[in-house]
Amino acid sequence: MEEFKIRLGFEKGGSLPVIHISGEITSEAEDEIVQSYDSIPNDKKIRVILNFTDTSYINSAGIATLISLITKSSESQGKIEFAGLNTHFRKVMDIVGLTDFVLIHDSLDTAISQG
């Protein structure tokens, strides 16, 4: 079991929040993911990137956390974007319908360079 870690960083001179998620996204990760998102200043929540490059596993509780984050973001006219999903996670996001609500980038660099 790979330890869950989360780190909030800012790109583009501090204007673009990026939540770096590594390890396994399960029910234990929910509080940290939500707290990390909530700690972003409101004026910077217009576009938030979740970086999954180092994510090794996600279960249904993890998916539910992502859905609640997407809902929370859209309620405040913000957008959540995903970056660095491997082929398997991309397929899972497609199956559960999240790709209809988030922009998916192949890599974090691609996500940062757009918008």
BAFI-153174 format. One record per atom (N, C-alpha, C): residue in one letter; x, y, z. Coordinates in pm, 1 decimal, decimal comma, padded with zeros to 6 digits. Layout:
N
rec res->A	px->X	py->Y	pz->Z
...
// end
This chain:
115
rec res->M	px->00084,3	py->-00118,6	pz->00000,0
rec res->M	px->00000,0	py->00000,0	pz->00000,0
rec res->M	px->00088,6	py->00124,6	pz->00000,0
rec res->E	px->00065,0	py->00208,8	pz->-00097,8
rec res->E	px->00146,0	py->00329,4	pz->-00110,9
rec res->E	px->00084,1	py->00443,1	pz->-00030,6
rec res->E	px->00165,8	py->00510,6	pz->00047,0
rec res->E	px->00118,4	py->00617,1	pz->00134,7
rec res->E	px->00062,2	py->00733,7	pz->00053,5
rec res->F	px->-00052,4	py->00783,1	pz->00098,5
rec res->F	px->-00116,4	py->00898,0	pz->00035,6
rec res->F	px->-00046,1	py->01025,4	pz->00078,8
rec res->K	px->-00016,4	py->01110,5	pz->-00017,6
rec res->K	px->00041,7	py->01241,9	pz->00012,2
rec res->K	px->-00024,9	py->01344,5	pz->-00077,9
rec res->I	px->-00035,8	py->01463,6	pz->-00025,9
rec res->I	px->-00093,1	py->01572,5	pz->-00105,1
rec res->I	px->-00009,9	py->01697,6	pz->-00081,8
rec res->R	px->00007,7	py->01774,0	pz->-00188,3
rec res->R	px->00084,9	py->01897,8	pz->-00177,8
rec res->R	px->00018,7	py->02001,6	pz->-00266,7
rec res->L	px->-00004,8	py->02119,0	pz->-00211,8
rec res->L	px->-00062,1	py->02229,1	pz->-00288,2
rec res->L	px->00050,7	py->02319,4	pz->-00335,1
rec res->G	px->00054,1	py->02345,1	pz->-00463,5
rec res->G	px->00153,1	py->02436,0	pz->-00519,2
rec res->G	px->00084,9	py->02537,2	pz->-00609,3
rec res->F	px->00157,4	py->02638,3	pz->-00647,6
rec res->F	px->00101,9	py->02740,6	pz->-00736,1
rec res->F	px->00196,8	py->02762,1	pz->-00852,4
rec res->E	px->00142,6	py->02763,0	pz->-00974,1
rec res->E	px->00219,9	py->02784,7	pz->-01096,4
rec res->E	px->00181,8	py->02920,4	pz->-01155,5
rec res->K	px->00244,8	py->02954,9	pz->-01264,9
rec res->K	px->00216,8	py->03080,6	pz->-01336,0
rec res->K	px->00223,5	py->03200,3	pz->-01242,1
rec res->G	px->00333,8	py->03212,2	pz->-01172,0
rec res->G	px->00353,4	py->03326,5	pz->-01083,6
rec res->G	px->00258,8	py->03329,5	pz->-00965,3
rec res->G	px->00212,7	py->03212,9	pz->-00923,8
rec res->G	px->00125,3	py->03205,2	pz->-00807,2
rec res->G	px->-00022,4	py->03214,5	pz->-00836,7
rec res->S	px->-00059,4	py->03224,5	pz->-00964,8
rec res->S	px->-00200,9	py->03242,8	pz->-00996,4
rec res->S	px->-00274,7	py->03112,4	pz->-01027,5
rec res->L	px->-00201,9	py->03002,4	pz->-01049,4
rec res->L	px->-00266,1	py->02876,4	pz->-01087,5
rec res->L	px->-00241,4	py->02768,2	pz->-00981,4
rec res->P	px->-00344,1	py->02735,2	pz->-00901,2
rec res->P	px->-00327,6	py->02632,9	pz->-00798,7
rec res->P	px->-00319,1	py->02492,3	pz->-00858,5
rec res->V	px->-00224,7	py->02413,7	pz->-00808,7
rec res->V	px->-00209,7	py->02274,7	pz->-00850,9
rec res->V	px->-00205,1	py->02188,6	pz->-00724,6
rec res->I	px->-00296,3	py->02092,2	pz->-00717,1
rec res->I	px->-00297,4	py->01998,1	pz->-00606,2
rec res->I	px->-00231,4	py->01869,7	pz->-00655,9
rec res->H	px->-00114,5	py->01840,5	pz->-00602,3
rec res->H	px->-00038,4	py->01721,2	pz->-00641,3
rec res->H	px->-00080,9	py->01606,7	pz->-00550,0
rec res->I	px->-00132,5	py->01499,2	pz->-00608,6
rec res->I	px->-00181,0	py->01385,8	pz->-00531,6
rec res->I	px->-00094,6	py->01264,5	pz->-00562,5
rec res->S	px->-00039,2	py->01202,4	pz->-00459,6
rec res->S	px->00039,6	py->01081,5	pz->-00481,7
rec res->S	px->-00007,8	py->00971,0	pz->-00388,4
rec res->G	px->00014,3	py->00848,8	pz->-00431,1
rec res->G	px->-00028,7	py->00734,4	pz->-00352,1
rec res->G	px->-00169,7	py->00692,4	pz->-00385,1
rec res->E	px->-00242,8	py->00647,5	pz->-00283,5
rec res->E	px->-00375,8	py->00591,5	pz->-00302,4
rec res->E	px->-00484,3	py->00688,6	pz->-00257,1
rec res->I	px->-00583,4	py->00708,4	pz->-00344,5
rec res->I	px->-00695,4	py->00796,7	pz->-00312,8
rec res->I	px->-00811,4	py->00708,6	pz->-00266,6
rec res->T	px->-00832,6	py->00707,2	pz->-00134,8
rec res->T	px->-00940,7	py->00629,6	pz->-00074,0
rec res->T	px->-01017,2	py->00722,0	pz->00020,2
rec res->S	px->-01104,3	py->00664,3	pz->00101,6
rec res->S	px->-01182,5	py->00747,1	pz->00194,3
rec res->S	px->-01092,2	py->00823,5	pz->00291,8
rec res->E	px->-00975,4	py->00767,0	pz->00324,6
rec res->E	px->-00883,8	py->00836,8	pz->00415,1
rec res->E	px->-00827,2	py->00965,3	pz->00353,5
rec res->A	px->-00829,6	py->00975,5	pz->00222,0
rec res->A	px->-00773,0	py->01091,8	pz->00153,5
rec res->A	px->-00870,1	py->01208,5	pz->00144,9
rec res->E	px->-00998,3	py->01182,0	pz->00167,2
rec res->E	px->-01100,9	py->01283,0	pz->00144,3
rec res->E	px->-01075,8	py->01413,6	pz->00218,8
rec res->D	px->-01054,6	py->01405,4	pz->00349,9
rec res->D	px->-01037,0	py->01527,4	pz->00429,8
rec res->D	px->-00919,7	py->01611,0	pz->00380,3
rec res->E	px->-00808,3	py->01546,0	pz->00351,3
rec res->E	px->-00689,6	py->01620,7	pz->00307,2
rec res->E	px->-00710,9	py->01685,9	pz->00170,8
rec res->I	px->-00778,1	py->01614,7	pz->00080,1
rec res->I	px->-00803,6	py->01671,6	pz->-00052,9
rec res->I	px->-00896,1	py->01792,6	pz->-00041,0
rec res->V	px->-01003,8	py->01777,7	pz->00035,2
rec res->V	px->-01099,6	py->01887,5	pz->00052,0
rec res->V	px->-01034,8	py->02005,5	pz->00124,8
rec res->Q	px->-00958,4	py->01977,5	pz->00230,5
rec res->Q	px->-00890,5	py->02085,5	pz->00303,3
rec res->Q	px->-00791,1	py->02158,3	pz->00214,4
rec res->S	px->-00721,7	py->02083,9	pz->00130,8
rec res->S	px->-00625,7	py->02145,6	pz->00039,0
rec res->S	px->-00698,3	py->02239,2	pz->-00057,3
rec res->Y	px->-00809,3	py->02192,0	pz->-00112,4
rec res->Y	px->-00888,5	py->02276,3	pz->-00202,6
rec res->Y	px->-00942,8	py->02398,3	pz->-00128,7
rec res->D	px->-00997,8	py->02376,7	pz->-00010,0
rec res->D	px->-01055,2	py->02487,5	pz->00067,7
rec res->D	px->-00951,2	py->02591,8	pz->00108,1
rec res->S	px->-00824,3	py->02550,7	pz->00117,6
rec res->S	px->-00719,1	py->02645,0	pz->00157,7
rec res->S	px->-00676,8	py->02739,4	pz->00044,6
rec res->I	px->-00722,3	py->02711,5	pz->-00076,3
rec res->I	px->-00689,9	py->02798,8	pz->-00190,4
rec res->I	px->-00774,5	py->02925,5	pz->-00179,1
rec res->P	px->-00711,7	py->03042,2	pz->-00191,1
rec res->P	px->-00790,3	py->03166,5	pz->-00186,4
rec res->P	px->-00900,0	py->03166,2	pz->-00294,1
rec res->N	px->-01018,0	py->03216,1	pz->-00260,0
rec res->N	px->-01132,3	py->03213,7	pz->-00352,2
rec res->N	px->-01102,5	py->03273,6	pz->-00488,6
rec res->D	px->-01024,5	py->03381,7	pz->-00492,0
rec res->D	px->-00996,0	py->03446,4	pz->-00620,6
rec res->D	px->-00903,3	py->03361,8	pz->-00708,9
rec res->K	px->-00846,2	py->03255,9	pz->-00655,6
rec res->K	px->-00759,2	py->03168,5	pz->-00734,6
rec res->K	px->-00825,9	py->03035,1	pz->-00768,5
rec res->K	px->-00952,1	py->03016,8	pz->-00728,7
rec res->K	px->-01023,3	py->02891,1	pz->-00753,6
rec res->K	px->-01092,5	py->02886,0	pz->-00890,0
rec res->I	px->-01065,4	py->02982,5	pz->-00975,0
rec res->I	px->-01126,8	py->02984,9	pz->-01107,3
rec res->I	px->-01085,9	py->02862,4	pz->-01187,4
rec res->R	px->-00961,4	py->02822,7	pz->-01170,7
rec res->R	px->-00906,3	py->02706,6	pz->-01241,8
rec res->R	px->-00809,0	py->02636,3	pz->-01147,2
rec res->V	px->-00842,2	py->02513,1	pz->-01108,5
rec res->V	px->-00758,1	py->02434,9	pz->-01018,5
rec res->V	px->-00723,0	py->02303,8	pz->-01087,8
rec res->I	px->-00594,8	py->02272,0	pz->-01090,3
rec res->I	px->-00549,2	py->02148,5	pz->-01154,1
rec res->I	px->-00518,5	py->02044,3	pz->-01047,4
rec res->L	px->-00570,5	py->01923,5	pz->-01067,2
rec res->L	px->-00535,0	py->01809,9	pz->-00982,6
rec res->L	px->-00433,8	py->01728,0	pz->-01061,5
rec res->N	px->-00314,7	py->01712,7	pz->-01007,1
rec res->N	px->-00207,4	py->01639,3	pz->-01074,1
rec res->N	px->-00203,8	py->01495,9	pz->-01021,3
rec res->F	px->-00234,3	py->01400,1	pz->-01110,3
rec res->F	px->-00240,7	py->01258,3	pz->-01073,6
rec res->F	px->-00116,9	py->01180,3	pz->-01117,3
rec res->T	px->-00009,6	py->01247,2	pz->-01156,3
rec res->T	px->00109,5	py->01180,6	pz->-01208,0
rec res->T	px->00160,9	py->01071,1	pz->-01115,1
rec res->D	px->00158,6	py->01093,9	pz->-00984,5
rec res->D	px->00212,1	py->00996,4	pz->-00888,9
rec res->D	px->00103,7	py->00919,8	pz->-00814,0
rec res->T	px->-00017,9	py->00919,1	pz->-00867,0
rec res->T	px->-00127,2	py->00846,0	pz->-00803,7
rec res->T	px->-00120,8	py->00700,1	pz->-00846,7
rec res->S	px->-00128,9	py->00609,7	pz->-00748,8
rec res->S	px->-00115,5	py->00467,0	pz->-00779,3
rec res->S	px->-00248,1	py->00391,0	pz->-00776,0
rec res->Y	px->-00348,5	py->00446,5	pz->-00708,0
rec res->Y	px->-00473,7	py->00372,8	pz->-00689,5
rec res->Y	px->-00584,4	py->00470,1	pz->-00654,4
rec res->I	px->-00705,3	py->00440,5	pz->-00701,9
rec res->I	px->-00822,8	py->00518,1	pz->-00661,3
rec res->I	px->-00940,7	py->00421,9	pz->-00652,1
rec res->N	px->-01017,9	py->00432,9	pz->-00544,4
rec res->N	px->-01135,2	py->00347,2	pz->-00531,5
rec res->N	px->-01262,3	py->00432,6	pz->-00539,9
rec res->S	px->-01378,0	py->00369,8	pz->-00516,0
rec res->S	px->-01504,9	py->00441,6	pz->-00530,8
rec res->S	px->-01516,1	py->00559,0	pz->-00433,2
rec res->A	px->-01461,5	py->00545,3	pz->-00313,3
rec res->A	px->-01463,3	py->00657,0	pz->-00217,6
rec res->A	px->-01378,8	py->00773,1	pz->-00269,2
rec res->G	px->-01267,1	py->00740,8	pz->-00333,4
rec res->G	px->-01182,5	py->00843,4	pz->-00394,1
rec res->G	px->-01253,9	py->00914,9	pz->-00507,2
rec res->I	px->-01325,0	py->00838,1	pz->-00589,3
rec res->I	px->-01403,6	py->00896,7	pz->-00699,1
rec res->I	px->-01510,9	py->00989,6	pz->-00641,5
rec res->A	px->-01577,3	py->00945,6	pz->-00534,6
rec res->A	px->-01680,8	py->01028,0	pz->-00470,7
rec res->A	px->-01622,4	py->01159,7	pz->-00420,6
rec res->T	px->-01500,1	py->01155,4	pz->-00368,0
rec res->T	px->-01432,2	py->01277,4	pz->-00323,2
rec res->T	px->-01410,0	py->01371,6	pz->-00440,7
rec res->L	px->-01364,5	py->01317,0	pz->-00553,1
rec res->L	px->-01342,1	py->01400,3	pz->-00671,8
rec res->L	px->-01472,9	py->01460,9	pz->-00721,3
rec res->I	px->-01580,6	py->01383,3	pz->-00718,9
rec res->I	px->-01711,0	py->01434,7	pz->-00761,6
rec res->I	px->-01754,9	py->01549,5	pz->-00671,4
rec res->S	px->-01736,8	py->01533,9	pz->-00540,6
rec res->S	px->-01777,7	py->01642,1	pz->-00449,0
rec res->S	px->-01694,2	py->01768,1	pz->-00471,7
rec res->L	px->-01566,8	py->01750,0	pz->-00505,0
rec res->L	px->-01479,1	py->01864,1	pz->-00533,7
rec res->L	px->-01522,9	py->01935,6	pz->-00662,0
rec res->I	px->-01555,9	py->01858,6	pz->-00763,8
rec res->I	px->-01602,7	py->01915,3	pz->-00891,2
rec res->I	px->-01733,0	py->01992,0	pz->-00868,2
rec res->T	px->-01822,8	py->01934,6	pz->-00789,7
rec res->T	px->-01950,5	py->02000,6	pz->-00758,4
rec res->T	px->-01926,6	py->02130,7	pz->-00682,8
rec res->K	px->-01842,9	py->02124,5	pz->-00581,6
rec res->K	px->-01809,1	py->02243,3	pz->-00501,1
rec res->K	px->-01750,0	py->02353,3	pz->-00589,4
rec res->S	px->-01661,4	py->02314,4	pz->-00678,3
rec res->S	px->-01597,0	py->02410,5	pz->-00767,9
rec res->S	px->-01697,7	py->02474,8	pz->-00862,8
rec res->S	px->-01784,4	py->02393,7	pz->-00922,1
rec res->S	px->-01879,9	py->02448,9	pz->-01018,9
rec res->S	px->-01982,3	py->02540,7	pz->-00952,1
rec res->E	px->-02013,2	py->02514,0	pz->-00825,0
rec res->E	px->-02105,7	py->02601,0	pz->-00751,2
rec res->E	px->-02048,9	py->02741,1	pz->-00732,4
rec res->S	px->-01917,2	py->02753,1	pz->-00734,9
rec res->S	px->-01854,6	py->02885,0	pz->-00721,4
rec res->S	px->-01794,6	py->02931,0	pz->-00854,3
rec res->Q	px->-01849,5	py->02880,8	pz->-00964,0
rec res->Q	px->-01807,5	py->02916,6	pz->-01099,7
rec res->Q	px->-01660,4	py->02885,3	pz->-01129,1
rec res->G	px->-01606,1	py->02788,9	pz->-01059,6
rec res->G	px->-01468,5	py->02747,5	pz->-01084,7
rec res->G	px->-01463,1	py->02622,5	pz->-01170,1
rec res->K	px->-01341,8	py->02583,3	pz->-01206,2
rec res->K	px->-01322,1	py->02462,9	pz->-01286,0
rec res->K	px->-01210,5	py->02379,3	pz->-01224,6
rec res->I	px->-01234,2	py->02249,0	pz->-01222,7
rec res->I	px->-01132,1	py->02152,9	pz->-01183,0
rec res->I	px->-01081,2	py->02088,5	pz->-01312,0
rec res->E	px->-00950,5	py->02075,0	pz->-01323,6
rec res->E	px->-00891,1	py->02008,2	pz->-01438,5
rec res->E	px->-00801,3	py->01896,0	pz->-01387,5
rec res->F	px->-00793,2	py->01786,4	pz->-01462,2
rec res->F	px->-00709,7	py->01673,0	pz->-01426,3
rec res->F	px->-00587,3	py->01669,5	pz->-01515,8
rec res->A	px->-00473,5	py->01636,2	pz->-01459,6
rec res->A	px->-00349,7	py->01621,9	pz->-01537,7
rec res->A	px->-00276,6	py->01495,7	pz->-01492,7
rec res->G	px->-00208,3	py->01431,9	pz->-01586,7
rec res->G	px->-00121,4	py->01319,9	pz->-01554,2
rec res->G	px->-00191,4	py->01189,0	pz->-01523,0
rec res->L	px->-00314,1	py->01171,7	pz->-01569,9
rec res->L	px->-00382,8	py->01044,0	pz->-01547,8
rec res->L	px->-00320,1	py->00936,7	pz->-01635,4
rec res->N	px->-00293,6	py->00819,4	pz->-01578,1
rec res->N	px->-00245,2	py->00711,1	pz->-01663,9
rec res->N	px->-00364,3	py->00655,5	pz->-01742,8
rec res->T	px->-00338,0	py->00564,6	pz->-01834,9
rec res->T	px->-00442,5	py->00512,3	pz->-01923,1
rec res->T	px->-00557,1	py->00449,1	pz->-01844,1
rec res->H	px->-00524,0	py->00372,9	pz->-01741,7
rec res->H	px->-00626,6	py->00306,2	pz->-01661,5
rec res->H	px->-00715,9	py->00408,4	pz->-01590,9
rec res->F	px->-00656,8	py->00507,5	pz->-01523,5
rec res->F	px->-00736,6	py->00607,8	pz->-01452,3
rec res->F	px->-00820,1	py->00691,1	pz->-01549,1
rec res->R	px->-00765,7	py->00718,2	pz->-01664,9
rec res->R	px->-00839,4	py->00794,8	pz->-01765,6
rec res->R	px->-00964,8	py->00717,7	pz->-01806,9
rec res->K	px->-00950,0	py->00587,5	pz->-01824,6
rec res->K	px->-01062,5	py->00501,9	pz->-01860,6
rec res->K	px->-01166,5	py->00499,1	pz->-01747,7
rec res->V	px->-01120,0	py->00489,2	pz->-01623,4
rec res->V	px->-01210,5	py->00489,5	pz->-01507,9
rec res->V	px->-01288,1	py->00621,1	pz->-01503,0
rec res->M	px->-01219,9	py->00732,7	pz->-01521,6
rec res->M	px->-01285,9	py->00864,2	pz->-01519,0
rec res->M	px->-01390,3	py->00874,5	pz->-01630,4
rec res->D	px->-01359,9	py->00814,1	pz->-01743,7
rec res->D	px->-01452,7	py->00811,2	pz->-01856,3
rec res->D	px->-01576,1	py->00727,7	pz->-01821,5
rec res->I	px->-01554,1	py->00611,2	pz->-01764,7
rec res->I	px->-01663,6	py->00519,8	pz->-01730,0
rec res->I	px->-01758,7	py->00582,9	pz->-01628,4
rec res->V	px->-01705,6	py->00650,5	pz->-01528,3
rec res->V	px->-01791,7	py->00711,7	pz->-01426,1
rec res->V	px->-01846,1	py->00848,1	pz->-01469,8
rec res->G	px->-01805,6	py->00894,6	pz->-01587,0
rec res->G	px->-01862,0	py->01017,1	pz->-01642,7
rec res->G	px->-01794,4	py->01146,3	pz->-01602,2
rec res->L	px->-01681,1	py->01139,3	pz->-01532,8
rec res->L	px->-01614,6	py->01262,7	pz->-01489,7
rec res->L	px->-01556,1	py->01341,1	pz->-01606,7
rec res->T	px->-01525,8	py->01272,3	pz->-01715,8
rec res->T	px->-01466,7	py->01342,6	pz->-01830,3
rec res->T	px->-01565,6	py->01440,3	pz->-01894,2
rec res->D	px->-01693,8	py->01428,4	pz->-01860,2
rec res->D	px->-01793,0	py->01524,4	pz->-01909,4
rec res->D	px->-01787,0	py->01656,2	pz->-01832,8
rec res->F	px->-01721,9	py->01654,2	pz->-01715,8
rec res->F	px->-01723,8	py->01771,0	pz->-01628,2
rec res->F	px->-01587,8	py->01834,9	pz->-01604,6
rec res->V	px->-01481,6	py->01767,0	pz->-01644,2
rec res->V	px->-01347,4	py->01821,6	pz->-01624,1
rec res->V	px->-01268,2	py->01814,5	pz->-01753,9
rec res->L	px->-01177,8	py->01907,5	pz->-01767,6
rec res->L	px->-01084,4	py->01905,2	pz->-01878,5
rec res->L	px->-00968,5	py->01815,6	pz->-01837,1
rec res->I	px->-00928,8	py->01723,6	pz->-01924,7
rec res->I	px->-00821,0	py->01631,0	pz->-01891,5
rec res->I	px->-00701,0	py->01660,5	pz->-01980,1
rec res->H	px->-00586,2	py->01678,7	pz->-01916,2
rec res->H	px->-00460,5	py->01705,3	pz->-01985,6
rec res->H	px->-00370,2	py->01583,3	pz->-01972,7
rec res->D	px->-00292,8	py->01557,3	pz->-02076,9
rec res->D	px->-00201,2	py->01443,2	pz->-02073,8
rec res->D	px->-00094,1	py->01459,1	pz->-01966,4
rec res->S	px->-00049,0	py->01580,7	pz->-01946,0
rec res->S	px->00057,9	py->01603,9	pz->-01848,4
rec res->S	px->00034,1	py->01735,6	pz->-01774,9
rec res->L	px->00105,4	py->01751,4	pz->-01665,0
rec res->L	px->00095,4	py->01875,7	pz->-01588,9
rec res->L	px->00148,5	py->01992,9	pz->-01671,5
rec res->D	px->00257,4	py->01970,7	pz->-01744,9
rec res->D	px->00313,0	py->02077,3	pz->-01828,2
rec res->D	px->00212,1	py->02126,6	pz->-01930,5
rec res->T	px->00139,5	py->02033,4	pz->-01991,8
rec res->T	px->00036,9	py->02070,0	pz->-02090,7
rec res->T	px->-00071,9	py->02152,6	pz->-02022,8
rec res->A	px->-00114,4	py->02109,1	pz->-01905,3
rec res->A	px->-00220,8	py->02180,1	pz->-01831,8
rec res->A	px->-00178,2	py->02322,5	pz->-01797,2
rec res->I	px->-00055,0	py->02336,5	pz->-01751,3
rec res->I	px->-00004,3	py->02468,0	pz->-01711,6
rec res->I	px->00006,2	py->02561,4	pz->-01831,6
rec res->S	px->00049,6	py->02507,5	pz->-01944,7
rec res->S	px->00071,4	py->02591,3	pz->-02062,3
rec res->S	px->-00058,9	py->02636,9	pz->-02127,9
rec res->Q	px->-00169,8	py->02568,9	pz->-02097,8
rec res->Q	px->-00298,4	py->02609,3	pz->-02155,9
rec res->Q	px->-00371,9	py->02704,5	pz->-02062,8
rec res->G	px->-00451,8	py->02788,3	pz->-02121,2
rec res->G	px->-00534,9	py->02879,1	pz->-02040,6
rec res->G	px->-00463,7	py->02993,6	pz->-01993,1
// end
